[in-house]
Amino acid sequence: MTSPLPLDHEHLQKLATADLVRPDHLLGAHPATENGVEGVRFALWAPNATHVSVVGDFNDWNGFDNAMNRMDFGCWGVFVPAARHGQRYKFRITGQHGQTQDKMDPYGTYFETRPATGSIVWNQPYEWQDGEWMKQRSAGFDRPVSIYECHAPSWGRRDDGWFLNYRELAHRLGDYVQYMGYTHVELLGVMEHPFDGSWGYQVTGYYAPTSRMGNPEDFKYLVDHLHGMGIGVILDWVPGHFPTDPAGLANFDGGPLFEYADPRKGFHQDWNTLIFDYGRNEVVMFLIGSAVKWLQDFHVDGLRVDAVASMLYLDFSRTEWLPNIHGGRENLEAIAFLKRLNEVTHHMAPGVMMIAEESTSFPGVTTPAPFGLGFDYKWAMGWMNDNLGYFKEDPLWRAHHHHALTFFNVYRTSENYMLAISHDEVVHLKKSMVMKMPGEWYAQRAQYRAFLAMMWTTPGKKLLFMGQEFGQSTEWNHDAELPWYMADQPDHRGIMNLVRRLNELYVSRPDWHVADTREEGMVWISADDAEHSVYAYLRRDPDGNTWSLTVANLTPVYRDLYPVGVPQGGDYRLLLSTDDGEFGGFGTQQPDLTAKAEGWNGQTHHLRLNLPPNSVLVLEPAAFLSPGEVAGTDETPAVQHVEPAPIQRGEREWVGGAPSELAARTAQAQEAEARLIQPEEAREGTPSVHPPVQGGGQAWVGTESASVSEQTPSEGSAGLEAGPEAQATPVELESTRTVTARASRKVTESPAAEPAEGTAAPKSRKPRASRAKKPAVEPEAMADGAEPAKPRRTRKPKAVPEMGADGTPVEGEIAPKPRKSRAKKATAAPEDAPAQSVVAQDTPAEE
């Protein structure tokens, strides 16, 4: 137990001058001994009151027995010998206008369960067992922070429908959170509040855990037990507003005291609540003392400060407002309070994390005070809105919103961000997370799994509200227990398994959490393939060699052998596929995970991946190269070989089946790649807009014309050889079956097809010449010896062998139209030149 501070002039002055960071040691109810007599000392701040007395079980609620004495700086105090631990009490306050009302103790540590509002004398000791945890706790900037947001009263209930006790909750919640792999729990609805429907965000007891679930020692046991399991505890804390309940802080001493007097500044129209007066030192100390008590006395590891934006701006959600002294819209007093709050909490409780729910672009939220507000983290509300907006779109239209998912990368290093999908996103007819996704049930689950995988692989700490970890299909209901029966159904169990696997990877992989706020922590490989809604990026550990590749396909279309650039060659292994059958998918396999030496996406190598619909793949190299080796600067390479990590409770190799099957599929993939690597000009006649790089042609499919590899140096194609692919925006590659079928059809339909696939095309330079050179093939064939006409600007027929003796076309013959068909262009070649076919595209040009 803590001995109370004396009610002398010195300590009362410290409260009045904002120098007393633990005012709860001075005011409130404290068991004490005076002149050898045991009792309880009561103290209160009520400067506008004309009379104050304490009433309770010890005096049969008689307001005349224990009148309080007026003291300095608007405080009142009295020692009651008859009062004991566990007794109820209130302060009976008479205001300047003669009205009298009974008020809860603002500094009360325990209250009656609603609807009763009495305060309870309480100051019991507790023996903590988390000494090692407290020594090592940290804000976790370079550590994994995966938070399970939990509304304790509705997370679980007893069989009779009543709330779990904090001690019961400690074991059930602790076991579940540890099983799911989270690092922290964030509890909302913990501080005492009168109305269940407020979810605990309209607080009346800023120093007390709600009595719905037990007493303060029960709550301490919850925190202690979770610490023993390696789980941190964060609380939602609401210093922005308080309810208008008559027993609470509203009009506490007969008029505005804790709130601003002017309703244009002191009343929230949206929430029907009152706003704290941050210009009063006693109010500032009241709030800071509350924060420090939770962090020190209850061993809480952090506070998530609610509705910071409403505190920062005087015009927040209002049309009539009062400007500050400079004529601006910022609440300068609230800004000063937040800076002071973060300075004091970090000094009084080292290692805690202070988190701001701030939804605007206010600068410096996580910049240390005095230059910024001093928070450790800020909720990434912009990321949340952009991502949810994108995933709500029908996949048919996602190409038009492609950069909604890449925009976060523009500003992600400006603050220390926390990616939060909170309770606010699954209430008030907003639907649960899985039901926000378009399409039928399977597609909804597939898209939600892809969303979760992208969230966990995006820089920023993680927070997910309860129920969403198993894909709850109904909205959250604060009056009922979570629908746990859903977690036993295979469709929902798959989502739960995915979240477990994501947390497992997130905690074990430094590249997923050590460089959230550093530019080099994430590198985009492909951010512009809007046509196919495909994203690819790397997560890196800048201080080590570890990195991983994430590839997302966010449309319901299979993409076979999709090329994705990687920075090094060698074998790769699949860490995660949201299409895995264990997660509720189809289990699409990857036939070949060996990087090809051809460059792609600006990288030196590339992989050909089978991308399932609405899915995310995460891969890593089998052996990590040092940055110098990747750049080719190390003289003595030293490859760090890494053993495969265990995957989801048991080793599982991501291969394409039996060895014979794998060999056949690998050969098929290699054969298809030879056809897939085509020049860009061959893609349905679309002209190239990307010049070749390093002598490599672009890789496209669906070609019918000669490939770049068929050009020879003498014809102006020096440096364009059949070699590495050039950097370009990837296109949707057709499957092996499609390319093979087209090749067979072309061979069958071509009148002069090659006898066998893979045979080198005969040397014949003129048919391989570019279209620009074709009009100059036979200049002597012109009847008048003039310059040959441009083939696209005249309908005058060219000279052909079928001519009459007088030099005119044979009567009845119709001149061909080579300008409208690529196939006809070959008629301008000499008669002994063989016709080209698709087979020739598979064969490199002869030197």
RAURCOR-V60205 format. One record per residue. N is the residue number from 1. RES is the residue in three letters. OMEGA is omega as a letter, one per 40 degrees, with the letter a starting at -180 (NA if undefined). NEAR is the number of other C-alpha atoms within 12 Angstrom. Layout:
N:RES:OMEGA:NEAR
N:RES:OMEGA:NEAR
This chain:
1:MET:a:14
2:THR:i:19
3:SER:a:17
4:PRO:i:26
5:LEU:i:27
6:PRO:i:24
7:LEU:i:32
8:ASP:a:20
9:HIS:a:17
10:GLU:a:18
11:HIS:i:27
12:LEU:i:33
13:GLN:i:23
14:LYS:i:23
15:LEU:a:36
16:ALA:a:27
17:THR:i:20
18:ALA:i:28
19:ASP:a:22
20:LEU:a:29
21:VAL:i:34
22:ARG:a:37
23:PRO:i:43
24:ASP:i:41
25:HIS:a:37
26:LEU:a:36
27:LEU:a:40
28:GLY:a:42
29:ALA:a:46
30:HIS:i:42
31:PRO:a:35
32:ALA:i:30
33:THR:i:19
34:GLU:a:17
35:ASN:i:9
36:GLY:a:8
37:VAL:i:16
38:GLU:i:18
39:GLY:a:24
40:VAL:i:37
41:ARG:i:37
42:PHE:i:47
43:ALA:a:43
44:LEU:i:48
45:TRP:i:42
46:ALA:a:41
47:PRO:a:29
48:ASN:a:28
49:ALA:i:34
50:THR:i:26
51:HIS:i:34
52:VAL:i:43
53:SER:i:37
54:VAL:a:45
55:VAL:a:36
56:GLY:a:34
57:ASP:a:25
58:PHE:i:26
59:ASN:i:23
60:ASP:i:18
61:TRP:i:23
62:ASN:a:19
63:GLY:a:26
64:PHE:a:18
65:ASP:a:22
66:ASN:i:33
67:ALA:a:27
68:MET:a:31
69:ASN:i:25
70:ARG:a:23
71:MET:a:24
72:ASP:i:23
73:PHE:i:25
74:GLY:a:26
75:CYS:i:35
76:TRP:i:37
77:GLY:i:35
78:VAL:i:34
79:PHE:a:32
80:VAL:a:34
81:PRO:a:24
82:ALA:a:23
83:ALA:a:34
84:ARG:i:29
85:HIS:i:27
86:GLY:i:25
87:GLN:a:28
88:ARG:i:33
89:TYR:i:41
90:LYS:i:42
91:PHE:i:48
92:ARG:a:37
93:ILE:i:38
94:THR:a:29
95:GLY:a:24
96:GLN:a:20
97:HIS:i:15
98:GLY:i:16
99:GLN:a:20
100:THR:a:25
101:GLN:i:31
102:ASP:a:35
103:LYS:i:37
104:MET:i:46
105:ASP:i:44
106:PRO:a:45
107:TYR:a:42
108:GLY:a:44
109:THR:i:43
110:TYR:a:43
111:PHE:i:41
112:GLU:i:34
113:THR:a:26
114:ARG:e:20
115:PRO:i:16
116:ALA:a:22
117:THR:a:32
118:GLY:i:37
119:SER:a:42
120:ILE:i:42
121:VAL:a:38
122:TRP:i:32
123:ASN:a:29
124:GLN:i:21
125:PRO:i:15
126:TYR:i:21
127:GLU:a:15
128:TRP:i:25
129:GLN:a:19
130:ASP:a:28
131:GLY:a:14
132:GLU:i:14
133:TRP:a:26
134:MET:i:29
135:LYS:a:15
136:GLN:a:18
137:ARG:a:29
138:SER:i:26
139:ALA:i:29
140:GLY:a:31
141:PHE:i:29
142:ASP:i:26
143:ARG:i:25
144:PRO:i:38
145:VAL:i:44
146:SER:a:42
147:ILE:i:41
148:TYR:a:44
149:GLU:a:37
150:CYS:i:41
151:HIS:a:42
152:ALA:a:46
153:PRO:a:37
154:SER:i:36
155:TRP:i:38
156:GLY:i:34
157:ARG:i:28
158:ARG:i:18
159:ASP:i:10
160:ASP:i:10
161:GLY:a:14
162:TRP:a:19
163:PHE:i:29
164:LEU:i:30
165:ASN:a:31
166:TYR:a:36
167:ARG:i:26
168:GLU:i:25
169:LEU:a:34
170:ALA:a:34
171:HIS:a:25
172:ARG:a:23
173:LEU:a:39
174:GLY:i:34
175:ASP:a:21
176:TYR:a:27
177:VAL:i:36
178:GLN:i:29
179:TYR:a:23
180:MET:i:34
181:GLY:i:34
182:TYR:i:41
183:THR:a:39
184:HIS:i:45
185:VAL:i:45
186:GLU:a:43
187:LEU:i:44
188:LEU:a:41
189:GLY:a:41
190:VAL:a:45
191:MET:a:44
192:GLU:a:49
193:HIS:a:41
194:PRO:a:35
195:PHE:a:27
196:ASP:a:29
197:GLY:i:19
198:SER:a:25
199:TRP:a:32
200:GLY:a:36
201:TYR:i:35
202:GLN:a:39
203:VAL:i:43
204:THR:a:49
205:GLY:a:46
206:TYR:a:42
207:TYR:a:44
208:ALA:i:46
209:PRO:a:43
210:THR:a:42
211:SER:i:36
212:ARG:a:35
213:MET:i:37
214:GLY:a:32
215:ASN:a:32
216:PRO:i:36
217:GLU:i:30
218:ASP:i:31
219:PHE:i:39
220:LYS:i:36
221:TYR:i:31
222:LEU:a:41
223:VAL:a:45
224:ASP:a:35
225:HIS:i:31
226:LEU:i:39
227:HIS:i:35
228:GLY:i:24
229:MET:i:29
230:GLY:a:27
231:ILE:i:38
232:GLY:a:45
233:VAL:i:50
234:ILE:i:40
235:LEU:i:42
236:ASP:a:42
237:TRP:a:46
238:VAL:i:43
239:PRO:a:47
240:GLY:a:44
241:HIS:i:40
242:PHE:a:43
243:PRO:a:37
244:THR:a:30
245:ASP:a:26
246:PRO:i:21
247:ALA:a:34
248:GLY:a:39
249:LEU:a:41
250:ALA:i:36
251:ASN:a:36
252:PHE:a:38
253:ASP:i:40
254:GLY:i:31
255:GLY:i:28
256:PRO:i:29
257:LEU:i:32
258:PHE:a:40
259:GLU:i:36
260:TYR:a:31
261:ALA:a:22
262:ASP:a:19
263:PRO:i:22
264:ARG:i:22
265:LYS:a:38
266:GLY:a:38
267:PHE:i:35
268:HIS:a:33
269:GLN:a:23
270:ASP:a:13
271:TRP:a:20
272:ASN:a:18
273:THR:a:31
274:LEU:a:38
275:ILE:i:45
276:PHE:i:42
277:ASP:a:36
278:TYR:i:37
279:GLY:i:27
280:ARG:a:25
281:ASN:a:33
282:GLU:i:39
283:VAL:i:37
284:VAL:i:38
285:MET:i:41
286:PHE:a:42
287:LEU:i:45
288:ILE:i:41
289:GLY:i:38
290:SER:a:40
291:ALA:a:48
292:VAL:i:39
293:LYS:a:35
294:TRP:a:38
295:LEU:a:38
296:GLN:a:28
297:ASP:a:35
298:PHE:i:36
299:HIS:i:40
300:VAL:a:46
301:ASP:i:47
302:GLY:i:44
303:LEU:i:45
304:ARG:a:41
305:VAL:a:38
306:ASP:i:34
307:ALA:a:33
308:VAL:a:36
309:ALA:i:33
310:SER:i:39
311:MET:a:41
312:LEU:a:39
313:TYR:i:31
314:LEU:a:34
315:ASP:a:26
316:PHE:i:30
317:SER:i:20
318:ARG:i:20
319:THR:i:14
320:GLU:a:18
321:TRP:a:24
322:LEU:i:23
323:PRO:i:19
324:ASN:a:19
325:ILE:i:12
326:HIS:a:10
327:GLY:a:13
328:GLY:a:15
329:ARG:a:27
330:GLU:i:25
331:ASN:a:34
332:LEU:i:24
333:GLU:i:27
334:ALA:i:36
335:ILE:i:36
336:ALA:i:26
337:PHE:a:37
338:LEU:i:42
339:LYS:i:33
340:ARG:i:33
341:LEU:a:39
342:ASN:i:42
343:GLU:a:31
344:VAL:a:34
345:THR:i:36
346:HIS:i:30
347:HIS:a:18
348:MET:a:23
349:ALA:a:32
350:PRO:i:25
351:GLY:i:28
352:VAL:i:40
353:MET:i:41
354:MET:a:49
355:ILE:a:43
356:ALA:i:48
357:GLU:a:40
358:GLU:a:34
359:SER:a:27
360:THR:i:23
361:SER:i:21
362:PHE:a:25
363:PRO:i:23
364:GLY:a:28
365:VAL:i:38
366:THR:i:36
367:THR:a:26
368:PRO:i:24
369:ALA:e:23
370:PRO:a:20
371:PHE:i:18
372:GLY:a:23
373:LEU:i:34
374:GLY:i:34
375:PHE:i:43
376:ASP:a:39
377:TYR:i:44
378:LYS:i:45
379:TRP:a:40
380:ALA:a:40
381:MET:i:29
382:GLY:i:30
383:TRP:a:34
384:MET:a:35
385:ASN:i:24
386:ASP:a:24
387:ASN:i:36
388:LEU:i:33
389:GLY:i:26
390:TYR:a:33
391:PHE:i:41
392:LYS:a:30
393:GLU:i:25
394:ASP:a:25
395:PRO:i:31
396:LEU:a:22
397:TRP:a:20
398:ARG:i:29
399:ALA:a:26
400:HIS:i:19
401:HIS:a:28
402:HIS:a:31
403:HIS:i:26
404:ALA:i:29
405:LEU:i:38
406:THR:a:33
407:PHE:i:21
408:PHE:a:28
409:ASN:a:31
410:VAL:a:18
411:TYR:a:22
412:ARG:i:33
413:THR:a:26
414:SER:i:24
415:GLU:i:38
416:ASN:a:38
417:TYR:i:44
418:MET:i:45
419:LEU:a:40
420:ALA:i:43
421:ILE:a:39
422:SER:i:37
423:HIS:a:32
424:ASP:a:29
425:GLU:a:27
426:VAL:i:29
427:VAL:i:22
428:HIS:i:14
429:LEU:i:15
430:LYS:a:20
431:LYS:i:25
432:SER:a:34
433:MET:a:43
434:VAL:a:39
435:MET:i:30
436:LYS:a:35
437:MET:a:35
438:PRO:i:31
439:GLY:i:23
440:GLU:a:15
441:TRP:a:19
442:TYR:i:28
443:ALA:i:32
444:GLN:a:38
445:ARG:i:43
446:ALA:a:45
447:GLN:i:45
448:TYR:i:49
449:ARG:i:50
450:ALA:i:47
451:PHE:a:42
452:LEU:a:46
453:ALA:i:40
454:MET:i:45
455:MET:a:36
456:TRP:i:43
457:THR:i:45
458:THR:i:46
459:PRO:a:46
460:GLY:i:47
461:LYS:a:46
462:LYS:i:46
463:LEU:i:41
464:LEU:a:42
465:PHE:a:37
466:MET:a:47
467:GLY:a:40
468:GLN:i:44
469:GLU:i:44
470:PHE:i:39
471:GLY:i:50
472:GLN:a:36
473:SER:i:34
474:THR:i:25
475:GLU:i:30
476:TRP:i:33
477:ASN:a:29
478:HIS:a:31
479:ASP:a:23
480:ALA:i:25
481:GLU:i:27
482:LEU:i:30
483:PRO:a:27
484:TRP:i:25
485:TYR:i:17
486:MET:a:22
487:ALA:i:23
488:ASP:i:17
489:GLN:a:19
490:PRO:a:21
491:ASP:a:31
492:HIS:i:35
493:ARG:i:30
494:GLY:i:34
495:ILE:i:45
496:MET:i:39
497:ASN:i:37
498:LEU:a:44
499:VAL:i:45
500:ARG:a:35
501:ARG:i:38
502:LEU:i:42
503:ASN:i:40
504:GLU:i:31
505:LEU:a:33
506:TYR:a:39
507:VAL:a:30
508:SER:a:22
509:ARG:i:30
510:PRO:a:30
511:ASP:i:38
512:TRP:a:45
513:HIS:a:39
514:VAL:a:33
515:ALA:a:36
516:ASP:a:41
517:THR:i:34
518:ARG:a:29
519:GLU:a:22
520:GLU:i:25
521:GLY:i:34
522:MET:a:35
523:VAL:i:35
524:TRP:i:34
525:ILE:i:36
526:SER:a:36
527:ALA:a:32
528:ASP:a:27
529:ASP:a:32
530:ALA:a:30
531:GLU:a:25
532:HIS:a:34
533:SER:i:42
534:VAL:i:47
535:TYR:i:44
536:ALA:i:43
537:TYR:i:39
538:LEU:i:39
539:ARG:a:41
540:ARG:i:37
541:ASP:a:30
542:PRO:a:26
543:ASP:i:17
544:GLY:a:21
545:ASN:a:29
546:THR:i:33
547:TRP:i:40
548:SER:a:41
549:LEU:i:42
550:THR:i:44
551:VAL:a:48
552:ALA:i:50
553:ASN:a:47
554:LEU:i:49
555:THR:a:37
556:PRO:a:29
557:VAL:i:25
558:TYR:i:27
559:ARG:a:33
560:ASP:i:33
561:LEU:i:39
562:TYR:a:43
563:PRO:i:45
564:VAL:a:52
565:GLY:i:40
566:VAL:a:43
567:PRO:a:40
568:GLN:i:39
569:GLY:i:27
570:GLY:a:26
571:ASP:i:25
572:TYR:i:38
573:ARG:a:36
574:LEU:i:38
575:LEU:a:37
576:LEU:i:48
577:SER:i:46
578:THR:i:46
579:ASP:i:40
580:ASP:i:35
581:GLY:i:21
582:GLU:i:29
583:PHE:i:37
584:GLY:a:34
585:GLY:a:34
586:PHE:i:22
587:GLY:i:25
588:THR:a:31
589:GLN:i:31
590:GLN:a:35
591:PRO:a:34
592:ASP:i:35
593:LEU:i:37
594:THR:a:32
595:ALA:i:31
596:LYS:a:31
597:ALA:i:24
598:GLU:a:37
599:GLY:i:37
600:TRP:i:38
601:ASN:a:34
602:GLY:i:27
603:GLN:a:33
604:THR:a:30
605:HIS:i:31
606:HIS:i:40
607:LEU:i:44
608:ARG:a:40
609:LEU:i:44
610:ASN:a:37
611:LEU:i:45
612:PRO:i:35
613:PRO:i:37
614:ASN:a:45
615:SER:i:44
616:VAL:i:46
617:LEU:i:45
618:VAL:a:39
619:LEU:i:38
620:GLU:i:42
621:PRO:i:35
622:ALA:i:27
623:ALA:a:27
624:PHE:i:31
625:LEU:i:29
626:SER:i:28
627:PRO:i:24
628:GLY:i:19
629:GLU:i:21
630:VAL:i:24
631:ALA:i:15
632:GLY:a:15
633:THR:i:12
634:ASP:i:14
635:GLU:a:11
636:THR:a:11
637:PRO:i:16
638:ALA:a:16
639:VAL:i:21
640:GLN:a:17
641:HIS:a:18
642:VAL:i:18
643:GLU:i:15
644:PRO:i:21
645:ALA:i:24
646:PRO:a:19
647:ILE:i:26
648:GLN:i:27
649:ARG:i:12
650:GLY:i:10
651:GLU:i:12
652:ARG:a:19
653:GLU:i:22
654:TRP:i:26
655:VAL:a:24
656:GLY:i:23
657:GLY:i:20
658:ALA:a:13
659:PRO:a:12
660:SER:i:13
661:GLU:a:16
662:LEU:i:20
663:ALA:i:17
664:ALA:a:17
665:ARG:i:25
666:THR:i:25
667:ALA:i:17
668:GLN:i:22
669:ALA:i:34
670:GLN:i:25
671:GLU:i:23
672:ALA:a:30
673:GLU:i:36
674:ALA:i:34
675:ARG:a:41
676:LEU:a:43
677:ILE:a:46
678:GLN:i:45
679:PRO:a:45
680:GLU:a:37
681:GLU:a:29
682:ALA:a:29
683:ARG:i:26
684:GLU:i:17
685:GLY:a:18
686:THR:a:17
687:PRO:a:14
688:SER:i:22
689:VAL:i:13
690:HIS:i:20
691:PRO:i:20
692:PRO:a:31
693:VAL:i:25
694:GLN:i:22
695:GLY:a:24
696:GLY:i:33
697:GLY:i:38
698:GLN:i:43
699:ALA:i:45
700:TRP:a:38
701:VAL:i:39
702:GLY:a:35
703:THR:i:35
704:GLU:a:32
705:SER:a:38
706:ALA:a:39
707:SER:i:45
708:VAL:a:42
709:SER:a:39
710:GLU:i:41
711:GLN:i:33
712:THR:a:27
713:PRO:a:20
714:SER:a:15
715:GLU:i:20
716:GLY:a:17
717:SER:i:23
718:ALA:i:20
719:GLY:i:22
720:LEU:a:31
721:GLU:i:32
722:ALA:a:35
723:GLY:a:30
724:PRO:i:31
725:GLU:a:44
726:ALA:i:38
727:GLN:i:35
728:ALA:i:32
729:THR:a:34
730:PRO:i:40
731:VAL:i:33
732:GLU:a:31
733:LEU:a:35
734:GLU:a:32
735:SER:i:28
736:THR:a:30
737:ARG:a:21
738:THR:a:18
739:VAL:a:33
740:THR:i:27
741:ALA:i:18
742:ARG:i:26
743:ALA:i:32
744:SER:i:21
745:ARG:i:17
746:LYS:a:28
747:VAL:a:25
748:THR:a:18
749:GLU:a:17
750:SER:a:21
751:PRO:a:15
752:ALA:a:21
753:ALA:i:23
754:GLU:a:28
755:PRO:a:21
756:ALA:i:19
757:GLU:i:23
758:GLY:i:19
759:THR:a:19
760:ALA:i:23
761:ALA:i:32
762:PRO:i:23
763:LYS:i:21
764:SER:a:24
765:ARG:a:27
766:LYS:i:34
767:PRO:a:39
768:ARG:a:40
769:ALA:i:31
770:SER:a:26
771:ARG:a:28
772:ALA:a:18
773:LYS:a:22
774:LYS:a:30
775:PRO:a:33
776:ALA:a:24
777:VAL:a:29
778:GLU:a:25
779:PRO:a:21
780:GLU:a:17
781:ALA:i:24
782:MET:a:23
783:ALA:a:22
784:ASP:i:14
785:GLY:a:12
786:ALA:i:14
787:GLU:i:17
788:PRO:a:25
789:ALA:i:23
790:LYS:a:19
791:PRO:a:25
792:ARG:a:19
793:ARG:i:13
794:THR:i:14
795:ARG:i:16
796:LYS:a:20
797:PRO:i:28
798:LYS:i:37
799:ALA:i:29
800:VAL:a:29
801:PRO:a:22
802:GLU:a:20
803:MET:i:21
804:GLY:a:15
805:ALA:i:10
806:ASP:i:10
807:GLY:i:16
808:THR:a:20
809:PRO:i:21
810:VAL:a:16
811:GLU:a:13
812:GLY:i:10
813:GLU:i:13
814:ILE:a:15
815:ALA:i:22
816:PRO:i:23
817:LYS:a:23
818:PRO:a:26
819:ARG:a:27
820:LYS:i:13
821:SER:i:17
822:ARG:a:25
823:ALA:a:27
824:LYS:a:20
825:LYS:a:32
826:ALA:a:34
827:THR:i:30
828:ALA:a:36
829:ALA:i:30
830:PRO:a:20
831:GLU:a:15
832:ASP:a:15
833:ALA:a:19
834:PRO:i:26
835:ALA:i:35
836:GLN:i:39
837:SER:a:40
838:VAL:a:43
839:VAL:a:36
840:ALA:a:39
841:GLN:a:39
842:ASP:a:36
843:THR:i:31
844:PRO:i:29
845:ALA:i:28
846:GLU:i:20
847:GLU:NA:18
